[in-house]
Amino acid sequence: MKIAVNSEAGLGHRFNDSIETIGSDIQLLPYDNDGNSQHNLAEADVFIRSHIPNAALERALSQTRSVQWFHTASAGVDSFWELIMKYLPENALITNGSGTMSMPIAEYCLAQIFAISKQLPLFVRMQDLHKWKQRTEKISQDIHGANLFIIGLGSIGSDLAKLAAAVGVHVQGVRRASAPHKPVDGAERIWSMQENWREALAEADYVVVSAPLTPETYQLINKQTLSFMKPSAWLINVARGALVDEQALLEALEANSIGGAALDVTETEPLPEISALWQTPNALITPHISWMSPKILQKQTDLIMENVRRYREGQSLLNLVSREHRY
């Protein structure tokens, strides 16, 4: 088995150190962060993508000929889907890193809920101004008994449901699959996309977007969806920026028709300096960091190693991506 892997990424280094435990018949074909390699990538059976620019990915993939299994460390495949469809054989398997980052992202969402409910961003700003301000226009809210609606009950949404329920939050959510629904720990009700789930947004104090970006979910959060949310509710997006119509969101924030938005992702990243979101008082912006954790590289390495073992033994791979649904 010959595996093309990025030699310059942290994931690549860990993988290189571990692969000998699987079998001596495995040969690594390293490529660098620019997609260049001193090896013949046309011989690669397996291609492992770490977080490199699409231009580098295409440069490396264009040298391959018969990749039978493509793995990406990311959970989403939306940003390079057309590219891999261009170079991968029709029968090639595709897997992703779903689940390796779900708990850190779930913790980020819960941290935002705590910060928003207790107005911590406001008090940080007051500290910067050296102002002691006990009274604010809005009273800090209780988290216990609050209502959370999760759009996308996959690995991230499921982890968040468990965490939120543990601190007394009432959780509902929606996912693509139609009824009957597989239970999700912590979720009191699960909706399908075929149902009128937007009705439930009217009761939500927090709405978290954790669904994959597909042609069907593009701008799923739009003017109509936002209109179902109550004026005090906050939107938290940890999925992809394009799931949200940013112009519609900006208008809702400026009109105070929703409480605010915590955005770890935006449609254009980095968020342009001219974006009005930077100056919007009820918007909290973080630079796509919710997934970060010191445990990520080891989790991703363990997943790849397990799938290499399965691939060699002819077993089903973990985290298979559906070409129909793109996740």
VMD Tcl script that draws the C-alpha trace (Angstrom):
set ca {
  {0.00 0.00 0.00}
  {1.34 3.44 -0.97}
  {0.03 6.47 0.90}
  {0.49 10.09 -0.14}
  {0.66 12.26 2.98}
  {1.69 15.84 3.76}
  {5.18 15.63 5.23}
  {5.15 19.18 6.61}
  {1.91 19.08 8.63}
  {1.72 18.07 12.27}
  {-0.71 15.33 11.30}
  {1.79 14.01 8.76}
  {4.59 13.84 11.34}
  {2.44 11.88 13.81}
  {1.26 9.57 11.06}
  {4.82 8.97 9.89}
  {5.86 7.99 13.41}
  {2.95 5.56 13.86}
  {2.48 3.86 10.51}
  {5.18 1.20 11.02}
  {3.02 -0.38 13.72}
  {0.44 -1.26 11.05}
  {2.67 -3.08 8.60}
  {6.06 -3.04 6.92}
  {4.45 -3.23 3.47}
  {3.19 0.37 3.70}
  {5.18 2.97 1.78}
  {4.70 6.68 2.37}
  {4.87 9.17 -0.50}
  {5.34 12.56 1.18}
  {4.25 15.84 -0.43}
  {4.86 19.32 0.95}
  {2.59 22.25 1.81}
  {2.72 23.43 -1.80}
  {1.62 20.05 -3.14}
  {5.04 19.15 -4.52}
  {6.67 15.76 -4.03}
  {9.96 14.09 -4.83}
  {8.07 10.82 -5.09}
  {5.85 9.41 -7.82}
  {2.37 10.23 -6.54}
  {0.89 8.37 -9.49}
  {1.60 5.20 -7.50}
  {-0.50 6.30 -4.50}
  {-3.38 4.04 -3.47}
  {-4.35 6.33 -0.61}
  {-4.25 10.13 -0.36}
  {-4.39 11.92 3.01}
  {-5.26 15.60 2.97}
  {-4.34 17.87 5.87}
  {-5.20 21.57 6.03}
  {-3.52 22.89 2.88}
  {-4.73 25.43 0.30}
  {-6.79 24.09 -2.58}
  {-4.10 25.08 -5.08}
  {-1.62 22.82 -3.27}
  {-4.17 20.03 -3.00}
  {-4.84 20.19 -6.72}
  {-1.13 20.20 -7.52}
  {-0.67 17.00 -5.53}
  {-3.88 15.29 -6.66}
  {-3.21 16.06 -10.30}
  {-0.13 13.82 -10.08}
  {-2.16 10.82 -8.89}
  {-3.74 8.25 -11.17}
  {-5.64 5.61 -9.22}
  {-6.31 6.74 -5.65}
  {-8.76 4.28 -4.14}
  {-9.24 6.04 -0.81}
  {-9.10 9.78 -0.09}
  {-9.10 11.01 3.52}
  {-9.38 14.60 4.73}
  {-8.58 15.70 8.26}
  {-11.42 18.24 8.08}
  {-15.02 17.37 8.83}
  {-16.35 19.34 5.86}
  {-15.56 18.59 2.23}
  {-17.50 21.50 0.73}
  {-14.55 23.79 -0.05}
  {-12.75 21.23 -2.24}
  {-15.55 18.89 -3.35}
  {-15.46 19.79 -7.04}
  {-11.68 19.46 -6.99}
  {-11.63 15.92 -5.65}
  {-14.46 14.92 -7.97}
  {-12.20 16.06 -10.83}
  {-9.29 13.80 -9.86}
  {-10.66 10.84 -7.91}
  {-11.87 7.69 -9.70}
  {-15.61 7.12 -9.50}
  {-15.20 4.16 -7.16}
  {-12.76 5.88 -4.76}
  {-13.76 5.92 -1.11}
  {-13.86 9.27 0.71}
  {-13.56 9.66 4.49}
  {-13.36 12.70 6.75}
  {-12.27 13.74 10.23}
  {-15.77 14.06 11.64}
  {-15.88 13.48 15.37}
  {-12.24 14.33 16.06}
  {-13.13 18.00 16.63}
  {-16.72 17.72 17.86}
  {-16.11 18.04 21.61}
  {-13.93 21.18 21.42}
  {-16.52 22.79 19.15}
  {-19.35 21.75 21.46}
  {-17.42 23.25 24.39}
  {-16.95 26.47 22.41}
  {-20.71 26.69 21.84}
  {-21.42 26.15 25.53}
  {-18.77 28.75 26.42}
  {-20.48 31.26 24.15}
  {-23.85 30.50 25.74}
  {-22.37 31.13 29.20}
  {-20.60 34.31 28.06}
  {-23.70 35.68 26.34}
  {-26.07 34.88 29.19}
  {-23.80 36.57 31.75}
  {-22.87 39.47 29.42}
  {-19.16 38.76 29.73}
  {-18.24 40.47 26.41}
  {-19.81 43.71 27.68}
  {-17.89 43.57 30.95}
  {-14.62 42.88 29.12}
  {-15.24 46.06 27.13}
  {-15.99 47.95 30.33}
  {-12.72 46.71 31.80}
  {-10.87 48.05 28.75}
  {-12.50 51.43 29.47}
  {-11.72 51.20 33.21}
  {-15.44 51.45 33.99}
  {-17.21 49.77 36.90}
  {-20.67 49.06 35.53}
  {-22.97 46.85 37.56}
  {-26.24 47.89 35.96}
  {-26.85 47.20 32.29}
  {-29.82 47.61 29.98}
  {-30.30 43.86 29.89}
  {-30.35 41.64 32.96}
  {-28.06 38.61 32.88}
  {-30.01 35.46 32.10}
  {-30.10 32.03 33.72}
  {-28.65 29.18 31.72}
  {-30.54 26.57 33.71}
  {-33.94 26.30 32.06}
  {-32.91 28.06 28.85}
  {-33.93 26.67 25.45}
  {-31.38 25.61 22.85}
  {-32.13 24.61 19.26}
  {-29.37 22.82 17.34}
  {-29.43 22.84 13.54}
  {-27.46 19.72 12.67}
  {-27.44 16.88 15.20}
  {-24.32 15.18 13.90}
  {-21.24 14.58 16.01}
  {-20.91 18.26 17.05}
  {-24.60 18.75 17.71}
  {-24.86 15.50 19.64}
  {-21.92 16.39 21.90}
  {-23.38 19.84 22.47}
  {-26.80 18.38 23.35}
  {-25.21 16.25 26.10}
  {-23.18 19.14 27.51}
  {-26.07 21.60 27.46}
  {-28.57 19.19 28.98}
  {-26.11 18.49 31.81}
  {-26.37 22.12 32.95}
  {-30.15 22.21 32.75}
  {-30.69 23.53 29.22}
  {-33.72 22.25 27.29}
  {-32.47 20.98 23.93}
  {-34.23 20.40 20.63}
  {-32.67 19.97 17.22}
  {-33.09 19.12 13.57}
  {-31.27 16.73 11.26}
  {-31.65 15.54 7.69}
  {-32.92 12.02 8.37}
  {-36.67 11.59 8.51}
  {-38.50 9.85 11.37}
  {-38.11 7.53 13.19}
  {-35.21 9.33 14.78}
  {-32.22 7.73 16.43}
  {-32.11 9.15 19.99}
  {-29.57 11.84 20.86}
  {-28.61 12.07 24.52}
  {-29.87 15.33 25.96}
  {-32.23 16.18 23.11}
  {-35.87 16.37 24.21}
  {-37.18 16.51 20.64}
  {-35.60 15.81 17.25}
  {-37.06 17.29 14.08}
  {-36.33 16.28 10.51}
  {-35.69 18.74 7.69}
  {-38.98 17.59 6.18}
  {-40.91 18.91 9.20}
  {-41.71 22.53 9.99}
  {-38.83 22.78 12.47}
  {-38.59 26.55 12.17}
  {-41.63 26.81 14.44}
  {-39.46 25.62 17.32}
  {-37.10 28.57 16.84}
  {-39.71 30.86 18.37}
  {-38.99 29.37 21.81}
  {-35.21 29.15 21.49}
  {-32.89 31.38 23.50}
  {-29.90 30.08 21.52}
  {-29.76 28.64 18.01}
  {-26.57 26.77 17.10}
  {-25.70 26.00 13.48}
  {-23.60 22.83 13.21}
  {-24.85 21.33 9.93}
  {-22.65 20.49 6.93}
  {-22.61 22.85 3.97}
  {-24.28 21.27 0.94}
  {-26.30 22.71 -1.95}
  {-29.41 22.02 0.16}
  {-28.16 23.86 3.26}
  {-26.64 26.90 1.52}
  {-28.03 30.00 3.31}
  {-30.35 27.80 5.35}
  {-30.33 30.66 7.86}
  {-31.92 33.43 5.85}
  {-34.34 36.29 6.34}
  {-37.28 33.91 6.73}
  {-35.49 31.66 9.21}
  {-34.30 34.63 11.28}
  {-37.86 35.97 11.41}
  {-38.89 32.95 13.50}
  {-36.36 33.79 16.21}
  {-37.39 35.92 19.17}
  {-35.77 39.36 19.73}
  {-33.63 38.12 22.61}
  {-32.31 34.95 20.89}
  {-28.70 34.51 19.82}
  {-27.43 32.69 16.75}
  {-24.15 30.73 17.10}
  {-22.52 29.47 13.90}
  {-19.70 26.90 14.11}
  {-20.39 25.15 10.79}
  {-19.69 27.09 7.60}
  {-20.28 30.76 6.94}
  {-22.30 30.08 3.81}
  {-25.05 28.41 5.82}
  {-26.01 31.94 6.88}
  {-27.16 34.74 4.62}
  {-24.79 37.34 6.09}
  {-26.67 40.33 4.68}
  {-29.93 39.10 6.19}
  {-28.14 38.45 9.49}
  {-26.57 41.90 9.49}
  {-29.98 43.51 8.92}
  {-31.46 41.46 11.77}
  {-28.63 42.48 14.10}
  {-28.88 46.16 13.21}
  {-32.65 46.10 13.68}
  {-32.29 44.18 16.99}
  {-34.82 41.68 15.70}
  {-32.58 39.02 17.27}
  {-30.39 39.35 20.34}
  {-27.07 38.81 18.60}
  {-24.77 36.40 16.81}
  {-21.58 34.59 17.79}
  {-19.75 33.67 14.60}
  {-16.71 31.42 14.48}
  {-17.10 31.10 10.72}
  {-17.94 33.59 7.98}
  {-18.66 33.24 4.28}
  {-15.32 34.87 3.43}
  {-12.40 33.95 5.66}
  {-10.57 35.84 6.99}
  {-13.51 38.19 7.49}
  {-12.65 41.31 5.45}
  {-11.68 44.38 7.45}
  {-14.43 46.35 5.69}
  {-17.16 43.95 6.86}
  {-19.84 45.71 8.90}
  {-19.93 42.72 11.23}
  {-16.76 43.97 12.93}
  {-18.55 47.12 14.09}
  {-21.84 45.46 15.04}
  {-22.15 45.63 18.87}
  {-24.26 42.48 19.16}
  {-21.91 40.35 17.04}
  {-19.08 38.29 18.53}
  {-16.43 37.25 16.02}
  {-13.79 34.55 16.51}
  {-11.39 33.47 13.71}
  {-12.51 29.87 13.07}
  {-10.84 28.52 16.19}
  {-13.64 26.55 17.85}
  {-12.12 23.22 16.70}
  {-8.71 23.79 18.25}
  {-7.49 21.43 20.96}
  {-4.14 19.93 22.00}
  {-5.77 16.51 21.52}
  {-6.82 17.00 17.89}
  {-3.71 15.68 16.13}
  {-3.68 12.49 18.17}
  {-7.40 11.90 17.58}
  {-6.97 12.44 13.86}
  {-3.94 10.15 13.76}
  {-5.79 7.43 15.66}
  {-8.71 7.66 13.20}
  {-6.43 7.37 10.18}
  {-4.49 4.49 11.70}
  {-7.68 2.58 12.43}
  {-8.90 3.15 8.87}
  {-5.55 2.07 7.39}
  {-5.88 -1.15 9.35}
  {-9.45 -1.61 8.13}
  {-8.49 -0.82 4.54}
  {-5.71 -3.42 4.54}
  {-8.08 -6.03 5.95}
  {-10.94 -5.22 3.58}
  {-13.25 -3.90 6.31}
  {-15.64 -0.96 6.11}
  {-13.99 2.38 6.80}
  {-15.07 4.81 9.49}
  {-16.45 8.24 8.53}
  {-17.36 7.39 4.95}
  {-18.60 10.43 3.04}
  {-21.70 10.00 0.88}
  {-21.21 11.35 -2.64}
  {-24.94 12.03 -2.74}
  {-25.11 14.07 0.45}
  {-21.47 15.30 0.52}
  {-20.93 14.44 4.20}
}
mol new
graphics top color blue
foreach p $ca { graphics top sphere $p radius 0.5 }
foreach p [lrange $ca 0 end-1] q [lrange $ca 1 end] { graphics top cylinder $p $q radius 0.2 }
display resetview
